[in-house]
Amino acid sequence: MKIIVNGENKEYADKTTLQEVLNNLGLSDKVMAAAVNMNIVKQESWKAHVLSDGDKLELLDFVGGG
């Protein structure tokens, strides 16, 4: 299936979870928030959230500053 991750086209197997995508990208420990099709997915749901073909995934990391 094809999904869009932060504006970039990616291909994954059917029934891939959000957590599996994060692991594949090496971002498991860096991402603070994830949204699928503009809907926030809570971190405790990442392992169970199955992505669908055409989903748009936005991964956010909060950066402090002043």
MIDRENPA-33328 format. One record per residue: residue number from 1; x, y negated, z negated of N, C-alpha, C, O, CB in turn; residue in three letters. Coordinates in nm, 3 decimals. Atoms other than C-alpha are relative to their C-alpha. Glycine has a CB too. Example, Ala and Ser with C-alpha at 12.3 -4.5 7.8 and 13.67 -1.06 7.14 Angstrom:
<atoms>
   pos      n.px      n.py      n.pz     ca.px     ca.py     ca.pz      c.px      c.py      c.pz      o.px      o.py      o.pz     cb.px     cb.py     cb.pz   code
     1     0.089     0.119     0.000     1.230     0.450    -0.780     0.090    -0.120     0.000     0.194    -0.118    -0.066    -0.099    -0.003    -0.125    ALA
     2    -0.082     0.119     0.006     1.367     0.106    -0.714    -0.077    -0.109    -0.073    -0.026    -0.220    -0.090     0.041    -0.046     0.142    SER
</atoms>
This chain:
<atoms>
   pos      n.px      n.py      n.pz     ca.px     ca.py     ca.pz      c.px      c.py      c.pz      o.px      o.py      o.pz     cb.px     cb.py     cb.pz   code
     1     0.084     0.117     0.000     0.000     0.000     0.000     0.089    -0.123     0.000     0.203    -0.118    -0.044    -0.096     0.000    -0.121    MET
     2    -0.074     0.126    -0.005     0.109    -0.358     0.053    -0.059    -0.096    -0.101    -0.180    -0.113    -0.111    -0.005    -0.061     0.143    LYS
     3     0.041     0.104     0.092     0.099    -0.621    -0.218     0.093    -0.119     0.019     0.200    -0.107     0.078     0.001     0.050    -0.148    ILE
     4    -0.082     0.121    -0.007     0.233    -0.975    -0.242     0.046    -0.032    -0.142    -0.036    -0.054    -0.231    -0.079    -0.120     0.064    ILE
     5    -0.059     0.029     0.130     0.469    -1.040    -0.534     0.069    -0.135     0.007     0.170    -0.150     0.076     0.099     0.113    -0.044    VAL
     6    -0.055     0.136     0.000     0.539    -1.409    -0.597     0.026    -0.048     0.143     0.131    -0.106     0.173     0.130    -0.005    -0.082    ASN
     7    -0.007     0.047    -0.138     0.475    -1.480    -0.229     0.077     0.089     0.096     0.086     0.057     0.215     0.060    -0.133     0.001    GLY
     8    -0.081    -0.089    -0.084     0.688    -1.193    -0.097    -0.073     0.133     0.021    -0.121     0.194    -0.074     0.139     0.025    -0.065    GLU
     9     0.065    -0.127    -0.032     0.542    -0.888     0.080     0.084     0.117    -0.049     0.204     0.123    -0.024    -0.026     0.012     0.151    ASN
    10    -0.067    -0.120     0.051     0.626    -0.558    -0.090    -0.088     0.120     0.032    -0.209     0.106     0.049     0.027    -0.010    -0.153    LYS
    11     0.074    -0.123    -0.023     0.525    -0.197    -0.027     0.023     0.097    -0.114     0.137     0.120    -0.157     0.040     0.064     0.134    GLU
    12    -0.005    -0.097     0.109     0.442     0.055    -0.299    -0.095     0.115     0.031    -0.182     0.104     0.118    -0.037    -0.066    -0.136    TYR
    13     0.089    -0.115    -0.015     0.276     0.394    -0.324    -0.139    -0.035    -0.055    -0.152    -0.121    -0.142     0.058     0.126    -0.073    ALA
    14     0.135     0.018     0.052    -0.099     0.408    -0.380    -0.001     0.032    -0.149     0.076     0.116    -0.197    -0.101     0.090     0.076    ASP
    15     0.021    -0.019     0.144    -0.208     0.393    -0.745     0.120    -0.041    -0.083     0.139     0.010    -0.194    -0.032     0.145    -0.028    LYS
    16    -0.112     0.054     0.077     0.106     0.207    -0.854    -0.054    -0.096    -0.105    -0.145    -0.175    -0.077     0.103    -0.071     0.093    THR
    17     0.045     0.090     0.106     0.062     0.028    -1.186     0.084    -0.127    -0.002     0.193    -0.133     0.056     0.006     0.071    -0.137    THR
    18    -0.073     0.126     0.017     0.167    -0.323    -1.273     0.133     0.024    -0.070     0.235    -0.034    -0.032    -0.085    -0.100    -0.079    LEU
    19    -0.124    -0.031     0.072     0.424    -0.183    -1.516     0.103     0.065     0.092     0.222     0.036     0.080    -0.030     0.092    -0.119    GLN
    20    -0.092    -0.066    -0.093     0.576     0.034    -1.242     0.064    -0.102     0.095     0.182    -0.090     0.128    -0.073     0.108     0.081    GLU
    21    -0.055     0.105    -0.086     0.619    -0.272    -1.018     0.106    -0.079    -0.077     0.214    -0.106    -0.024    -0.113    -0.095     0.051    VAL
    22    -0.096     0.074     0.081     0.790    -0.462    -1.300     0.127     0.080    -0.021     0.238     0.026    -0.013    -0.061    -0.038    -0.135    LEU
    23    -0.118    -0.086     0.018     1.020    -0.167    -1.367     0.082     0.007     0.129     0.205    -0.002     0.125    -0.043     0.142    -0.042    ASN
    24    -0.067    -0.009    -0.129     1.101    -0.136    -0.996     0.079    -0.128     0.031     0.187    -0.122     0.090    -0.102     0.026     0.110    ASN
    25    -0.066     0.128    -0.026     1.192    -0.505    -0.977     0.102    -0.036    -0.106     0.171    -0.137    -0.094    -0.104    -0.110     0.010    LEU
    26    -0.095     0.029     0.108     1.400    -0.488    -1.296    -0.042    -0.118    -0.085     0.042    -0.188    -0.141     0.136    -0.026     0.056    GLY
    27     0.052     0.117     0.071     1.176    -0.746    -1.463    -0.077     0.036    -0.127    -0.141    -0.052    -0.186    -0.088    -0.079     0.091    LEU
    28     0.080    -0.046     0.115     1.024    -0.543    -1.747     0.020    -0.087    -0.124    -0.075    -0.116    -0.196     0.034     0.144    -0.033    SER
    29    -0.030     0.077     0.120     1.198    -0.747    -2.016    -0.004    -0.151     0.022     0.012    -0.227    -0.074     0.135     0.039    -0.053    ASP
    30    -0.008     0.143    -0.030     1.182    -1.085    -1.841    -0.135    -0.066     0.021    -0.150    -0.186    -0.004     0.083    -0.020     0.121    LYS
    31     0.130     0.058    -0.033     0.819    -1.135    -1.741    -0.080    -0.022    -0.127    -0.092     0.068    -0.210    -0.077     0.090     0.099    VAL
    32     0.081     0.034     0.116     0.602    -1.311    -1.997    -0.149     0.005     0.031    -0.231     0.028    -0.058     0.038    -0.137    -0.051    MET
    33     0.142     0.000    -0.041     0.277    -1.329    -1.799    -0.009     0.053     0.142     0.080     0.033     0.224    -0.062    -0.144    -0.010    ALA
    34     0.024    -0.054    -0.134     0.132    -1.154    -1.498    -0.145    -0.027     0.037    -0.236    -0.012    -0.044     0.032     0.154     0.006    ALA
    35     0.135     0.024    -0.051    -0.167    -1.245    -1.285    -0.017     0.080     0.129     0.069     0.079     0.216    -0.026    -0.152     0.024    ALA
    36     0.034    -0.074    -0.121    -0.331    -1.024    -1.024    -0.122    -0.068     0.059    -0.228    -0.075    -0.004    -0.027     0.154    -0.030    VAL
    37     0.109     0.072    -0.068    -0.545    -1.214    -0.775    -0.053    -0.114    -0.088    -0.174    -0.134    -0.099    -0.115     0.096     0.036    ASN
    38     0.030     0.118     0.081    -0.535    -1.519    -1.005    -0.066     0.033    -0.134    -0.117    -0.057    -0.201    -0.088    -0.093     0.077    MET
    39     0.055    -0.042     0.129    -0.658    -1.318    -1.308     0.113     0.051    -0.089     0.185     0.143    -0.051    -0.109     0.109     0.018    ASN
    40    -0.105    -0.042     0.092    -0.425    -1.286    -1.607    -0.026     0.144    -0.047    -0.138     0.180    -0.082     0.008    -0.096    -0.121    ILE
    41     0.007    -0.137     0.052    -0.351    -0.926    -1.705     0.085     0.001    -0.127     0.204    -0.027    -0.122     0.051     0.108     0.106    VAL
    42    -0.072    -0.001     0.127    -0.257    -0.892    -2.072     0.108     0.107     0.000     0.092     0.214     0.060    -0.098     0.022    -0.117    LYS
    43    -0.116    -0.088     0.000     0.076    -0.726    -2.140    -0.034     0.142    -0.047     0.023     0.238     0.004     0.109    -0.058    -0.087    GLN
    44     0.035    -0.134     0.048    -0.083    -0.436    -2.329    -0.076     0.082     0.104    -0.094     0.202     0.087    -0.082    -0.012    -0.127    GLU
    45     0.073    -0.069    -0.106    -0.277    -0.350    -2.010     0.085     0.032     0.122     0.036     0.096     0.215    -0.118    -0.083     0.043    SER
    46    -0.085    -0.017    -0.118     0.019    -0.343    -1.769     0.016     0.146     0.040     0.017     0.178     0.159     0.136    -0.061    -0.025    TRP
    47    -0.021    -0.143    -0.032     0.070     0.035    -1.794    -0.123     0.063     0.064    -0.111     0.157     0.142     0.036     0.077    -0.127    LYS
    48     0.124    -0.059    -0.050    -0.295     0.105    -1.712    -0.057    -0.073     0.121    -0.146    -0.021     0.188    -0.104     0.001    -0.110    ALA
    49     0.056     0.080    -0.110    -0.357    -0.168    -1.452     0.052     0.050     0.134     0.168     0.028     0.168     0.033    -0.150    -0.019    HIS
    50    -0.037    -0.054    -0.131    -0.354     0.002    -1.112    -0.023    -0.106     0.106    -0.131    -0.166     0.114    -0.082     0.129     0.033    VAL
    51     0.009     0.099    -0.106    -0.285    -0.227    -0.819    -0.067     0.058     0.124    -0.066     0.179     0.145     0.138    -0.054     0.035    LEU
    52     0.068    -0.041    -0.123    -0.477    -0.217    -0.491     0.067    -0.065     0.119     0.133    -0.168     0.107    -0.150    -0.037    -0.005    SER
    53    -0.055     0.054    -0.124    -0.373    -0.275    -0.132    -0.049    -0.143     0.018    -0.168    -0.171     0.008    -0.040     0.087     0.121    ASP
    54     0.034     0.139    -0.025    -0.363    -0.648    -0.061    -0.001    -0.089    -0.123    -0.024    -0.209    -0.112    -0.131    -0.006     0.064    GLY
    55    -0.003     0.081     0.122    -0.336    -0.760    -0.425     0.110    -0.105     0.008     0.214    -0.083     0.070     0.019     0.088    -0.124    ASP
    56    -0.101     0.106     0.013    -0.150    -1.084    -0.495     0.042    -0.005    -0.146    -0.039    -0.034    -0.234    -0.055    -0.140     0.049    LYS
    57    -0.056    -0.008     0.135     0.074    -1.053    -0.799     0.091    -0.119    -0.023     0.184    -0.144     0.054     0.076     0.133    -0.020    LEU
    58    -0.085     0.112     0.039     0.224    -1.357    -0.969     0.063     0.035    -0.134    -0.009     0.066    -0.230    -0.080    -0.135    -0.008    GLU
    59    -0.074    -0.031     0.121     0.492    -1.295    -1.232     0.065    -0.127    -0.051     0.136    -0.195     0.023     0.105     0.111     0.025    LEU
    60    -0.047     0.125     0.056     0.580    -1.577    -1.466     0.094     0.024    -0.119     0.071     0.113    -0.201    -0.118    -0.086    -0.043    LEU
    61    -0.092    -0.002     0.112     0.871    -1.631    -1.703     0.003    -0.141    -0.057     0.026    -0.237     0.017     0.144     0.048     0.043    ASP
    62     0.002     0.132     0.060     0.849    -1.918    -1.948     0.141    -0.043    -0.031     0.222     0.032    -0.086    -0.085    -0.001    -0.127    PHE
    63    -0.132     0.058     0.021     1.151    -2.144    -1.964    -0.016    -0.122    -0.089    -0.096    -0.211    -0.059     0.070    -0.036     0.135    VAL
    64     0.006     0.115     0.089     1.204    -2.386    -2.249     0.088    -0.112     0.052     0.182    -0.089     0.129     0.042     0.040    -0.141    GLY
    65    -0.080     0.114    -0.043     1.343    -2.729    -2.196    -0.058    -0.128    -0.057    -0.157    -0.128    -0.130     0.006    -0.008     0.153    GLY
    66     0.049     0.125     0.057     1.300    -3.089    -2.275     0.039    -0.118     0.081     0.005    -0.231     0.046     0.049    -0.019    -0.138    GLY
</atoms>
